[in-house]
Amino acid sequence: MHCRYLSTGLFLILLAVSLVAPSVPVFASDGAKEKQDTVTVRVETRQIYSSDVEGTPGEIEITESKLNVSYGSTLSNQMPLALFMDIKHMEIDDSTAMVLPSHLESRSIGIGTKFPVPFLDLENYYMGTDIYPTMNTDGWDWEDSALRMPFRSYVIYKPSETFLFVAGVLVRIDYDEEVLPIIGFIYKPNDRLTFNFASDDPHVSYRINEKLTAFWELGFTYDEYEVTRQGKKGVILKYRETSTGAGLRYAVADVVDASLSAGGVFNRKLEYRDGTSWIEPEATPYARAKIDVHF
């Protein structure tokens, strides 16, 4: 199905839960208590296996590598502050008729904070705001025209340590879809089970023992890249996918976690925004490995 715009409630929900503020203290992963100062480094790789393309000959395979570094702290007035950096590299191997870059590069930095709702004496309500300059291209050259300044604002309702709800809006100037909703929650009914749909890594996890945790994960990508080569200079390439899978996370040490997961990627589309060409790769399996180091 050729779908140029977001049109279904499910699509919006999947997008929203994947865009809620990452690595911010009040969104502590799996209900863990926040430390005064925390640094997390995540390295991951994901293999999206070769798949056919709907309605046209050829196949496409993608290898994705990511580095995320985040720092969370609390200022003297007890206001949480988060700084984060993301670098992503996508290697594209395709034999389709569409002229695609051989790789895509994404680089972003960001800052976020949270504070009590102004002018209202509401003990369990907070507001948050984040801004993260982003540059997505098909190379490592710094193209001024590729710089974007997405930002988001949201309200947090946290009545207890076991439940949190967040709702807000994400604004992405110069994107095809400039304004998107944010909605998500974290619910921890007991010490073992956690529903975390208020982070950049939506998941449901179950702690089997002190070392081993099983999880179901959900992911969504709706990015835009400015192409600088192959006769497409200045044209925007839109990349869309949804993924879901399951895996295991193992605490290698007190500060190191390693995880392996596998699942499927679907709802896929690569499209030039000028309407000249697009492809819709078929659903295909993926495998992912991650290492998290916490300081």
VOBA-1610 file (N, C-alpha, C; in pm, whole numbers, padded with zeros to 5 digits, always signed):
BEGIN
Met+00086-00118+00000Met+00000+00000+00000Met+00089+00123+00000His+00065+00217-00091His+00143+00339-00098His+00078+00443-00009Cys+00145+00475+00102Cys+00088+00567+00202Cys+00185+00682+00222Arg+00150+00800+00173Arg+00241+00913+00182Arg+00234+00981+00316Tyr+00120+00976+00382Tyr+00103+01046+00509Tyr+00058+00950+00617Leu+00082+00985+00743Leu+00034+00907+00856Leu-00117+00910+00855Ser-00182+00794+00865Ser-00326+00794+00849Ser-00399+00702+00944Thr-00329+00624+01024Thr-00398+00533+01114Thr-00358+00558+01258Gly-00450+00529+01350Gly-00421+00549+01491Gly-00305+00465+01540Leu-00296+00341+01496Leu-00187+00254+01538Leu-00054+00311+01495Phe-00047+00361+01372Phe+00077+00418+01320Phe+00123+00535+01407Leu+00029+00621+01447Leu+00062+00735+01532Leu+00111+00692+01669Ile+00044+00591+01727Ile+00084+00544+01859Ile+00224+00485+01856Leu+00253+00402+01754Leu+00386+00343+01743Leu+00492+00451+01729Leu+00462+00553+01650Leu+00557+00661+01634Leu+00576+00738+01764Ala+00466+00766+01831Ala+00472+00850+01950Ala+00554+00786+02061Val+00530+00658+02089Val+00600+00595+02201Val+00748+00580+02173Ser+00787+00584+02045Ser+00929+00572+02014Ser+01001+00706+02017Leu+00928+00815+02039Leu+00988+00949+02035Leu+00990+01019+02169Val+00940+00955+02274Val+00940+01019+02405Val+01084+01032+02455Ala+01110+01136+02533Ala+01247+01178+02566Ala+01337+01064+02612Pro+01453+01047+02549Pro+01544+00938+02585Pro+01635+00974+02702Ser+01665+00875+02784Ser+01773+00882+02882Ser+01762+00999+02977Val+01642+01033+03022Val+01621+01143+03115Val+01589+01083+03251Pro+01642+01138+03364Pro+01629+01074+03494Pro+01487+01037+03534Val+01387+01122+03509Val+01253+01089+03555Val+01194+00971+03479Phe+01254+00936+03367Phe+01212+00820+03290Phe+01306+00703+03317Ala+01346+00685+03439Ala+01444+00582+03473Ala+01401+00446+03419Ser+01493+00377+03355Ser+01463+00249+03292Ser+01421+00145+03394Asp+01310+00079+03364Asp+01261-00032+03445Asp+01240+00004+03591Gly+01207+00131+03615Gly+01170+00173+03750Gly+01287+00190+03845Ala+01410+00188+03795Ala+01525+00202+03883Ala+01530+00343+03941Lys+01582+00355+04062Lys+01596+00487+04122Lys+01706+00566+04052Glu+01684+00697+04040Glu+01779+00781+03972Glu+01899+00809+04061Lys+02019+00812+04001Lys+02138+00853+04072Lys+02158+01004+04051Gln+02244+01062+04134Gln+02270+01205+04123Gln+02331+01238+03987Asp+02429+01161+03945Asp+02492+01179+03815Asp+02508+01042+03750Thr+02465+01030+03626Thr+02475+00902+03556Thr+02524+00925+03414Val+02607+00833+03368Val+02653+00831+03229Val+02624+00693+03175Thr+02561+00688+03059Thr+02532+00560+02993Thr+02587+00564+02851Val+02660+00461+02816Val+02711+00445+02680Val+02650+00318+02621Arg+02584+00332+02508Arg+02524+00217+02442Arg+02583+00201+02302Val+02627+00080+02273Val+02676+00043+02141Val+02588-00070+02091Glu+02537-00058+01970Glu+02451-00165+01918Glu+02468-00181+01768Thr+02438-00301+01722Thr+02436-00329+01580Thr+02313-00412+01548Arg+02256-00386+01431Arg+02136-00459+01390Arg+02150-00498+01244Gln+02124-00623+01217Gln+02126-00674+01080Gln+01983-00694+01032Ile+01944-00619+00929Ile+01814-00638+00864Ile+01838-00720+00739Tyr+01793-00843+00741Tyr+01832-00938+00638Tyr+01768-00905+00503Ser+01829-00958+00399Ser+01789-00930+00261Ser+01642-00965+00239Ser+01574-00878+00168Ser+01432-00902+00137Ser+01401-00854-00004Asp+01297-00912-00062Asp+01249-00866-00192Asp+01178-00732-00176Val+01151-00669-00289Val+01082-00541-00292Val+00949-00559-00365Glu+00843-00505-00306Glu+00711-00520-00364Glu+00702-00453-00501Gly+00654-00531-00600Gly+00622-00476-00731Gly+00739-00446-00822Thr+00861-00482-00782Thr+00976-00453-00867Thr+01087-00554-00839Pro+01171-00585-00938Pro+01282-00678-00914Pro+01385-00617-00820Gly+01463-00704-00758Gly+01572-00658-00675Gly+01551-00690-00529Glu+01660-00678-00452Glu+01658-00704-00309Glu+01731-00591-00237Ile+01708-00582-00108Ile+01776-00481-00027Ile+01811-00541+00110Glu+01929-00509+00158Glu+01977-00554+00288Glu+02041-00435+00360Ile+02019-00422+00490Ile+02068-00306+00565Ile+02139-00352+00692Thr+02256-00295+00717Thr+02329-00316+00841Thr+02337-00183+00913Glu+02294-00181+01037Glu+02283-00057+01113Glu+02371-00063+01237Ser+02447+00045+01261Ser+02530+00056+01382Ser+02496+00186+01452Lys+02493+00183+01586Lys+02456+00301+01664Lys+02550+00319+01783Leu+02572+00445+01817Leu+02640+00482+01941Leu+02557+00590+02010Asn+02523+00567+02135Asn+02451+00666+02214Asn+02526+00691+02344Val+02548+00817+02376Val+02609+00856+02502Val+02514+00955+02570Ser+02476+00928+02693Ser+02385+01017+02765Ser+02437+01046+02905Tyr+02408+01166+02951Tyr+02450+01210+03084Tyr+02330+01270+03154Gly+02300+01221+03272Gly+02191+01274+03351Gly+02241+01324+03485Ser+02192+01439+03527Ser+02234+01498+03652Ser+02117+01573+03713Thr+02135+01619+03836Thr+02036+01700+03905Thr+02101+01829+03949Leu+02043+01941+03908Leu+02098+02070+03943Leu+02072+02103+04089Ser+02132+02210+04137Ser+02122+02244+04279Ser+01978+02270+04324Asn+01892+02310+04230Asn+01751+02332+04264Asn+01667+02207+04241Gln+01732+02090+04232Gln+01668+01960+04214Gln+01605+01943+04077Met+01640+02028+03982Met+01589+02014+03846Met+01677+01916+03768Pro+01618+01809+03713Pro+01699+01712+03637Pro+01743+01771+03503Leu+01863+01735+03462Leu+01919+01780+03336Leu+01975+01659+03263Ala+01949+01651+03132Ala+02000+01540+03052Ala+02069+01594+02928Leu+02185+01538+02898Leu+02258+01566+02775Leu+02276+01434+02701Phe+02259+01435+02570Phe+02275+01309+02498Phe+02328+01333+02358Met+02393+01232+02305Met+02449+01234+02171Met+02420+01101+02104Asp+02378+01106+01977Asp+02347+00986+01901Asp+02420+00990+01768Ile+02482+00878+01732Ile+02545+00862+01601Ile+02495+00730+01543Lys+02447+00736+01418Lys+02396+00614+01354Lys+02451+00603+01212His+02492+00482+01175His+02542+00453+01041His+02461+00337+00983Met+02410+00356+00862Met+02333+00251+00795Met+02401+00217+00663Glu+02442+00092+00650Glu+02502+00043+00526Glu+02392-00022+00444Ile+02375+00023+00318Ile+02266-00025+00232Ile+02323-00103+00116Asp+02282-00226+00102Asp+02322-00312-00010Asp+02195-00347-00087Asp+02179-00288-00205Asp+02054-00312-00279Asp+02082-00334-00426Ser+01991-00406-00489Ser+01997-00432-00634Ser+01866-00389-00699Thr+01802-00288-00641Thr+01674-00240-00692Thr+01697-00135-00801Ala+01590-00101-00870Ala+01598+00000-00975Ala+01608+00141-00917Met+01571+00158-00790Met+01580+00289-00727Met+01726+00325-00697Val+01765+00449-00728Val+01901+00493-00701Val+01910+00533-00555Leu+01975+00447-00474Leu+01985+00470-00331Leu+02131+00496-00291Pro+02152+00579-00188Pro+02290+00593-00136Pro+02339+00459-00081Ser+02471+00442-00082Ser+02529+00319-00028Ser+02526+00319+00125His+02514+00439+00186His+02506+00446+00331His+02437+00576+00371Leu+02384+00578+00494Leu+02318+00695+00551Leu+02379+00723+00687Glu+02398+00850+00720Glu+02460+00890+00845Glu+02368+00984+00921Ser+02353+00960+01051Ser+02272+01045+01137Ser+02354+01086+01258Arg+02354+01217+01288Arg+02427+01269+01404Arg+02339+01370+01475Ser+02325+01355+01604Ser+02244+01450+01680Ser+02300+01466+01821Ile+02279+01584+01878Ile+02309+01610+02018Ile+02185+01673+02078Gly+02171+01665+02209Gly+02050+01718+02268Gly+02066+01755+02413Ile+01971+01835+02460Ile+01964+01873+02600Ile+01818+01875+02642Gly+01790+01828+02764Gly+01653+01823+02812Gly+01646+01846+02961Thr+01533+01893+03007Thr+01513+01914+03150Thr+01366+01898+03184Lys+01339+01890+03313Lys+01202+01877+03364Lys+01185+01966+03484Phe+01063+02012+03507Phe+01038+02107+03615Phe+00891+02099+03654Pro+00854+02144+03775Pro+00713+02144+03813Pro+00631+02230+03719Val+00505+02194+03701Val+00417+02272+03614Val+00406+02414+03668Pro+00442+02515+03588Pro+00440+02653+03639Pro+00298+02702+03668Phe+00288+02787+03769Phe+00164+02855+03809Phe+00060+02761+03870Leu+00092+02634+03883Leu-00003+02539+03940Leu+00064+02461+04052Asp-00005+02443+04161Asp+00048+02368+04274Asp+00003+02222+04261Leu+00069+02150+04167Leu+00032+02011+04139Leu+00153+01924+04170Glu+00144+01849+04279Glu+00260+01777+04331Glu+00309+01668+04236Asn+00220+01601+04166Asn+00259+01486+04085Asn+00270+01517+03937Tyr+00269+01643+03899Tyr+00275+01682+03758Tyr+00405+01759+03732Tyr+00464+01728+03616Tyr+00586+01795+03574Tyr+00574+01831+03426Met+00659+01922+03383Met+00672+01952+03242Met+00814+01920+03198Gly+00828+01884+03072Gly+00960+01855+03019Gly+00976+01919+02883Thr+01098+01952+02850Thr+01128+02004+02717Thr+01266+01956+02675Asp+01280+01926+02548Asp+01406+01878+02492Asp+01426+01940+02355Ile+01550+01969+02323Ile+01586+02015+02189Ile+01710+01939+02146Tyr+01713+01894+02020Tyr+01826+01813+01976Tyr+01858+01841+01829Pro+01953+01931+01803Pro+01998+01955+01666Pro+02042+01824+01600Thr+01999+01805+01476Thr+02019+01678+01406Thr+02065+01705+01263Met+02158+01621+01217Met+02202+01629+01078Met+02200+01489+01019Asn+02114+01467+00921Asn+02101+01339+00853Asn+02137+01357+00706Thr+02241+01287+00661Thr+02283+01294+00521Thr+02328+01155+00475Asp+02380+01149+00352Asp+02437+01024+00302Asp+02589+01027+00307Gly+02645+01116+00387Gly+02791+01123+00402Gly+02826+01197+00529Trp+02958+01214+00554Trp+03004+01279+00677Trp+03034+01426+00658Asp+03011+01479+00537Asp+03029+01622+00515Asp+02920+01698+00590Trp+02957+01816+00645Trp+02862+01897+00720Trp+02789+01989+00622Glu+02667+01952+00587Glu+02584+02031+00498Glu+02488+02117+00579Asp+02502+02250+00569Asp+02417+02339+00646Asp+02269+02316+00617Ser+02237+02284+00494Ser+02097+02266+00456Ser+02036+02142+00519Ala+02120+02049+00569Ala+02068+01927+00631Ala+02041+01942+00780Leu+02080+02055+00839Leu+02062+02074+00983Leu+01916+02097+01016Arg+01864+02022+01113Arg+01728+02038+01162Arg+01733+02058+01314Met+01629+02124+01369Met+01624+02154+01512Met+01495+02102+01573Pro+01473+01971+01578Pro+01351+01920+01641Pro+01347+01954+01790Phe+01229+01976+01843Phe+01214+01995+01987Phe+01079+01938+02030Arg+01066+01910+02159Arg+00943+01852+02211Arg+00915+01906+02349Ser+00788+01918+02379Ser+00742+01959+02511Ser+00632+01862+02554Tyr+00627+01831+02683Tyr+00534+01730+02729Tyr+00503+01750+02877Val+00392+01693+02919Val+00350+01695+03059Val+00362+01554+03114Ile+00415+01542+03235Ile+00436+01412+03300Ile+00346+01404+03422Tyr+00276+01295+03435Tyr+00198+01267+03555Tyr+00259+01144+03622Lys+00311+01162+03744Lys+00380+01054+03815Lys+00324+01043+03956Pro+00213+00970+03972Pro+00150+00960+04104Pro+00225+00871+04201Ser+00313+00783+04149Ser+00385+00691+04236Ser+00512+00646+04166Glu+00594+00568+04236Glu+00716+00515+04177Glu+00688+00401+04081Thr+00564+00353+04075Thr+00532+00239+03990Thr+00456+00279+03864Phe+00416+00405+03852Phe+00340+00445+03734Phe+00377+00587+03692Leu+00389+00606+03561Leu+00418+00736+03502Leu+00346+00746+03369Phe+00285+00861+03343Phe+00217+00885+03215Phe+00268+01015+03157Val+00289+01019+03026Val+00340+01139+02962Val+00263+01166+02833Ala+00237+01293+02804Ala+00170+01333+02681Ala+00224+01470+02639Gly+00240+01489+02509Gly+00292+01616+02461Gly+00296+01623+02311Val+00390+01702+02259Val+00397+01723+02115Val+00543+01732+02073Leu+00573+01677+01957Leu+00705+01685+01895Leu+00693+01773+01771Val+00782+01871+01760Val+00782+01963+01646Val+00911+01943+01567Arg+00896+01913+01437Arg+01011+01888+01349Arg+00998+01981+01227Ile+01050+02103+01238Ile+01041+02199+01129Ile+01117+02146+01007Asp+01058+02165+00889Asp+01115+02126+00759Asp+01105+01977+00731Tyr+01043+01900+00820Tyr+01012+01760+00788Tyr+00878+01754+00715Asp+00850+01639+00655Asp+00721+01622+00589Asp+00608+01629+00690Glu+00624+01558+00802Glu+00527+01566+00912Glu+00592+01650+01022Glu+00550+01775+01036Glu+00619+01868+01124Glu+00574+01859+01269Val+00449+01823+01295Val+00397+01817+01430Val+00341+01678+01456Leu+00390+01613+01561Leu+00349+01477+01593Leu+00316+01466+01742Pro+00221+01381+01777Pro+00186+01366+01919Pro+00286+01279+01993Ile+00296+01300+02123Ile+00375+01215+02212Ile+00282+01161+02319Ile+00283+01032+02338Ile+00204+00971+02445Ile+00272+00842+02487Gly+00279+00816+02616Gly+00343+00695+02664Gly+00326+00678+02813Phe+00371+00564+02864Phe+00359+00537+03008Phe+00464+00436+03050Ile+00492+00433+03179Ile+00571+00329+03243Ile+00487+00272+03358Tyr+00475+00141+03362Tyr+00401+00076+03469Tyr+00481-00042+03519Lys+00504-00046+03650Lys+00582-00153+03712Lys+00496-00218+03821Pro+00418-00320+03785Pro+00327-00380+03883Pro+00397-00455+03996Asn+00519-00504+03970Asn+00595-00573+04075Asn+00744-00559+04045Asp+00825-00625+04127Asp+00970-00611+04114Asp+01026-00677+03988Arg+00948-00761+03924Arg+00998-00836+03809Arg+00948-00783+03674Leu+00826-00734+03670Leu+00761-00701+03544Leu+00756-00549+03525Thr+00793-00502+03405Thr+00789-00360+03373Thr+00735-00340+03233Phe+00640-00247+03220Phe+00592-00201+03091Phe+00648-00060+03070Asn+00742-00045+02977Asn+00808+00083+02955Asn+00779+00130+02813Phe+00682+00219+02801Phe+00649+00280+02673Phe+00666+00431+02681Ala+00765+00476+02756Ala+00798+00618+02768Ala+00948+00636+02758Ser+01008+00582+02654Ser+01151+00596+02632Ser+01179+00579+02484Asp+01305+00596+02446Asp+01342+00573+02307Asp+01357+00424+02278Asp+01334+00340+02377Asp+01348+00195+02362Asp+01225+00127+02423Pro+01106+00141+02362Pro+00983+00086+02420Pro+00994-00066+02434His+00953-00117+02552His+00965-00260+02573His+00881-00304+02693Val+00862-00435+02701Val+00807-00500+02819Val+00914-00598+02866Ser+00951-00592+02993Ser+01059-00677+03042Ser+01014-00757+03164Tyr+01073-00875+03177Tyr+01047-00960+03293Tyr+01181-01009+03346Arg+01213-00975+03470Arg+01340-01013+03531Arg+01330-01156+03583Ile+01404-01245+03519Ile+01402-01387+03556Ile+01480-01410+03684Asn+01598-01350+03693Asn+01677-01355+03816Asn+01765-01230+03820Glu+01861-01226+03912Glu+01942-01106+03929Glu+02025-01073+03806Lys+02053-01173+03723Lys+02139-01153+03607Lys+02063-01147+03475Leu+01953-01219+03464Leu+01890-01242+03334Leu+01750-01181+03328Thr+01723-01110+03218Thr+01594-01047+03195Thr+01547-01079+03054Ala+01422-01121+03041Ala+01361-01142+02911Ala+01281-01018+02874Phe+01276-00984+02744Phe+01204-00863+02704Phe+01143-00879+02566Trp+01035-00803+02545Trp+00975-00783+02413Trp+00999-00638+02376Glu+01046-00611+02255Glu+01083-00476+02216Glu+01002-00430+02096Leu+00987-00300+02087Leu+00915-00236+01978Leu+00999-00120+01927Gly+01007-00104+01796Gly+01085+00006+01741Gly+01014+00068+01622Phe+01042+00197+01602Phe+00984+00266+01489Phe+01082+00370+01437Thr+01096+00379+01305Thr+01184+00477+01243Thr+01106+00555+01138Tyr+01115+00686+01145Tyr+01057+00771+01042Tyr+01150+00890+01024Asp+01261+00866+00954Asp+01367+00963+00938Asp+01368+01025+00799Glu+01439+01136+00786Glu+01462+01199+00657Glu+01610+01233+00645Tyr+01668+01206+00526Tyr+01810+01229+00501Tyr+01826+01315+00376Glu+01916+01413+00383Glu+01945+01491+00263Glu+02056+01422+00184Val+02024+01388+00058Val+02119+01316-00028Val+02211+01418-00095Thr+02339+01389-00097Thr+02437+01484-00150Thr+02512+01431-00272Arg+02483+01307-00312Arg+02559+01247-00422Arg+02466+01174-00517Gln+02525+01108-00617Gln+02455+01023-00713Gln+02344+01097-00787Gly+02369+01222-00824Gly+02273+01297-00903Gly+02148+01338-00828Lys+02145+01318-00697Lys+02027+01352-00617Lys+02060+01462-00514Lys+02157+01545-00542Lys+02203+01643-00446Lys+02088+01735-00402Gly+02071+01742-00270Gly+01968+01828-00214Gly+01831+01765-00201Val+01812+01644-00256Val+01682+01576-00248Val+01673+01503-00114Ile+01554+01501-00052Ile+01533+01436+00077Ile+01486+01294+00057Leu+01553+01199+00123Leu+01515+01058+00123Leu+01445+01026+00254Lys+01321+00980+00246Lys+01245+00942+00365Lys+01261+00791+00387Tyr+01289+00756+00513Tyr+01308+00614+00550Tyr+01210+00578+00660Arg+01129+00475+00636Arg+01027+00435+00732Arg+01034+00285+00758Glu+01015+00249+00885Glu+01004+00106+00920Glu+00942+00091+01058Thr+00883-00023+01084Thr+00838-00064+01216Thr+00900-00200+01246Ser+00939-00224+01371Ser+00999-00352+01405Ser+00950-00398+01541Thr+00950-00528+01560Thr+00916-00584+01690Thr+00986-00719+01704Gly+01025-00751+01827Gly+01095-00877+01849Gly+01110-00904+01998Ala+01189-01004+02031Ala+01208-01045+02170Ala+01353-01086+02190Gly+01396-01082+02317Gly+01534-01118+02342Gly+01563-01134+02490Leu+01691-01145+02521Leu+01739-01162+02658Leu+01848-01060+02687Arg+01844-01006+02809Arg+01947-00914+02855Arg+02018-00977+02975Tyr+02152-00972+02974Tyr+02231-01035+03078Tyr+02322-00932+03144Ala+02321-00926+03276Ala+02407-00835+03352Ala+02546-00897+03363Val+02635-00856+03274Val+02770-00910+03273Val+02846-00869+03398Ala+02824-00745+03441Ala+02884-00691+03563Ala+02789-00586+03618Asp+02826-00527+03731Asp+02738-00428+03792Asp+02710-00311+03699Val+02803-00279+03610Val+02787-00161+03524Val+02775-00196+03376Val+02768-00325+03343Val+02763-00366+03203Val+02649-00463+03180Asp+02564-00432+03082Asp+02456-00521+03038Asp+02477-00553+02891Ala+02449-00677+02852Ala+02456-00719+02712Ala+02324-00785+02675Ser+02276-00759+02556Ser+02149-00817+02514Ser+02154-00862+02370Leu+02076-00966+02342Leu+02057-01017+02206Leu+01907-01028+02182Ser+01864-00989+02062Ser+01722-00999+02029Ser+01707-01027+01881Ala+01588-01073+01845Ala+01556-01103+01706Ala+01407-01082+01686Gly+01370-01050+01563Gly+01229-01027+01534Gly+01210-00996+01387Gly+01109-00914+01358Gly+01076-00882+01221Gly+01064-00733+01198Val+01096-00691+01075Val+01083-00552+01032Val+00976-00547+00924Phe+00881-00454+00936Phe+00772-00445+00840Phe+00731-00299+00823Asn+00626-00276+00745Asn+00579-00139+00717Asn+00696-00053+00667Arg+00768-00104+00569Arg+00893-00043+00525Arg+00873+00038+00397Lys+00943+00150+00390Lys+00937+00232+00269Lys+01056+00326+00263Leu+01118+00336+00147Leu+01218+00437+00117Leu+01165+00520+00001Glu+01159+00652+00019Glu+01092+00737-00079Glu+01161+00872-00088Tyr+01188+00918-00211Tyr+01237+01053-00229Tyr+01120+01150-00217Arg+01141+01256-00141Arg+01031+01347-00109Arg+00983+01424-00231Asp+01063+01431-00337Asp+01017+01499-00458Asp+00925+01411-00542Gly+00900+01288-00494Gly+00806+01200-00562Gly+00860+01127-00683Thr+00991+01133-00707Thr+01046+01072-00827Thr+01051+00920-00820Ser+01073+00864-00701Ser+01081+00718-00690Ser+01067+00675-00546Trp+01024+00551-00528Trp+01015+00492-00395Trp+01014+00340-00410Ile+01046+00271-00301Ile+01036+00125-00294Ile+00975+00088-00160Glu+00910-00027-00156Glu+00854-00081-00032Glu+00907-00222-00012Pro+01020-00235+00059Pro+01074-00369+00086Pro+00976-00453+00166Glu+00977-00583+00139Glu+00888-00673+00211Glu+00939-00695+00354Ala+00851-00746+00439Ala+00888-00777+00578Ala+01002-00878+00579Thr+01089-00864+00678Thr+01206-00951+00683Thr+01254-00963+00828Pro+01330-01068+00861Pro+01382-01081+00999Pro+01497-00984+01027Tyr+01520-00959+01155Tyr+01636-00884+01198Tyr+01697-00952+01320Ala+01825-00922+01344Ala+01895-00965+01466Ala+01970-00844+01520Arg+01969-00829+01653Arg+02030-00711+01714Arg+02112-00750+01836Ala+02225-00682+01854Ala+02309-00701+01972Ala+02338-00564+02032Lys+02332-00553+02166Lys+02356-00427+02235Lys+02443-00449+02357Ile+02523-00349+02387Ile+02601-00344+02510Ile+02578-00207+02575Asp+02538-00207+02700Asp+02517-00086+02777Asp+02618-00081+02892Val+02685+00032+02905Val+02778+00054+03014Val+02728+00175+03094His+02711+00157+03226His+02658+00262+03313His+02765+00305+03412Phe+02778+00434+03430Phe+02875+00487+03526Phe+02803+00566+03634
//
